[in-house]
Amino acid sequence: MKTISIENVSKTYGEKQLFQKLSLTIQEGEKIGLIGINGTGKSTLLKIISGIEEPDEGTFDHPKDYRITYLSQNPSLEQNLTILEQVYKSDAEIMRVIREYEKCLLQLQQMPENERVQETLFTLQRDMDRLNAWDANATAKTVLSKLGILDVTQKIGELSGGQKRGVALAQCLIEKPDLLILDEPTNHLDYATITWLQEFLVRYQQSVLFVTHDRYFLDAVTNRIIELDKGRLFSYKGNYEMFIESKTIREVNEQASMSKAYNLYRNELKWMRRGAKARTTKQKARIDRFQDLEGSLDNRTDENLELNVKGARLGKKVFELQSVTKKFDSNIILDDFSFLFKKGDRIGIVGENGAGKTTFLNILAGLEKVDSGEIERGQTVKLAYYTQESEEIPGEMRMIDYLRETAEVVTLDNGDIVSVSNMLERFLFPMSTHGTLIRKLSGGERRRLFLLKLLMENPNVLLLDEPTNDLDTQTLTILEDYLHVFPGVVITVSHDRYFLDKITTQLFVFKGNGAVASYYGTYSEFLESEKEEEKQKPKELEIDQSVTVTPNKEQKKKMTYKEKIEWETIEAKIEEAEVTLKEKEEELNGVGSDFERANTVMSEISQLNEELEILMERWEYLSSFQ
């Protein structure tokens, strides 16, 4: 079994010591989520383990053939390389063979009669067999296909930011290293791609260490969580839900920050009980343990983590959009869109990248003009806009002075007046850091500071564009707690399922070409309804072509003549469908660089799975008469 041991690792940047004498062992097959407040050194620790940065001190022990692959938040790619060259750029033998094989396939397409190319391809196919490289090749094609990247001859410099990240992700996944290290792998990915990556990592046989803000992703993938907290490393077995319980118990047992533990318990675990449908079936014993824990916390609250800033008064009118149209060249963002925003609205905006979600927020903020239609803004609206790119923050200014530009003191919702220093502490900036120059902060810390400044302006309408991308889970918990009691309007663009489920009650679904659908409910419920609709489509077709299913056996004592004929042939049909499905899966593995064919085959596999499911349901129904 391959393992890696990190012993007594320390790292300091200037005057700031991130951590000292950290030790960690990663066993083969572990799926480890690394969490901690922004600025505690999570990304630095990942870089040290991957060998990109050197620690001040510490030792590493692993087998000589132990391979580590690292995906950074902002991967560095060579702009002049093609996608094909970049994805298979590694010096590993398997990558070299796949790279040569794919190039040879392209040559064969151009010179199909060339015997030399044919012979070279035959030799490379044997090498692919020897190295078992077909799975790695299929993985790369699947990742690129999921991200809409079909032309592998495109130059990296021609791709969007999200596509570049997809190429880097594909490059990491196909190498199948002993340890795969991912820094915020779900950033800028849509739900379908996140779900695919989630399932891929669960099946991945080697070790994975990753940082993410996506708590559903953490919950589904991890079998262990390590927390970097004030320079110390704590390890917890299990997924994110189990981490919340274990962390709370640890803090209570240590008698350290009792109210902080209560707040984490109160906010996160209350959500775990009432959240996604899948959670309602989890072990009752765990919920009982939390109820016991609740009694031991003496019903205390932690005001240090509450951020109930008083908002400005908001009148009845917020925004009213009437027949609004907006497009960029041939890309239609809104087409005759009308909506009346009301006080208390919690609206999430979802849809594919490029559908116009950020443009919609810019229109509401007055940063983009519409082509036609009217937008009326209420006279009492006081807007705060958390953009994906924060305002230019002066690096030589100290944190506390930056916030004092907004206000010297802040009035809370309960009427209490608190200082800027107190607000910084409530937003997880310790007292000792308040005089820190902003240029010394991490990217995540700057985003957290920018968000705090916006909230201190006492807005009554919040526009949030992907707020979860750069914020850690603890900061998100504080933000979610604030938004839960915020009396104004919240309109947010996000791909984060957990955040949307907790905050929003209505969705605008941007479907492209100006179409915007409205859905009342949580994001998880919306996704579930989409799945059900997809399932129903082929079933309705099948039902139209056969006899109607009568689910109640008591009302129907025997088969009809047609059902008897169907019963005699259905097992053969199931067997035939299973054989065809297996053939298509094998075809996908050997499809080569023909991405259009790969997409077609994947579509056929999906259709076959649906047909097989329908056949099995019919078999189950008919067998009830036997």
Secondary structure, DSSP 8 states (H G I E B T S, - for coil): ---EEEEEEEEEETTEEEEEEEEEEE-TT-EEEEE--TTSSHHHHHHHHHTSS--SEEEEE--TT--EEEE-SS----TTSBHHHHHT---SHHHHHHHHHHHHHHHHHH-TT-HHHHHHHHHHHHHHHHHT-HHHHHHHHHHHHHTT---TTSBGGGS-HHHHHHHHHHHHHHT--SEEEEESTTTT--HHHHHHHHHHHHH--SEEEEE-S-HHHHHHH-SEEEEEETTEEEEEES-HHHHHHHHHHHHHHTTS-HHHHHHHIIIIIHHHHHSSGGGGGS-HHHHHHHHHHHHHTTT---GGG---B------S--EEEEEEEEEETTEEEEEEEEEE--TT-EEEEEE-TTSSHHHHHHHHTTSS--SEEEEEE-TT--EEEE-SS-----TTSBHHHHHHTT-SEEEBTTS-EEEHHHHHHHTT--GGGTT-BGGGS-HHHHHHHHHHHHHHT--SEEEEESTTTT--HHHHHHHHHHHHH--SEEEEE---HHHHHHH-SEEEEEEETTEEEEEES-HHHHHHHHHHHHHHHHHHHHHHHS------GGG--S--HHHHHHHHHHHHHHHHHHHHHHHHHHHHHT-TT-HHHHHHHHHHHHHHHHHHHHHHHHHHHHHTT-
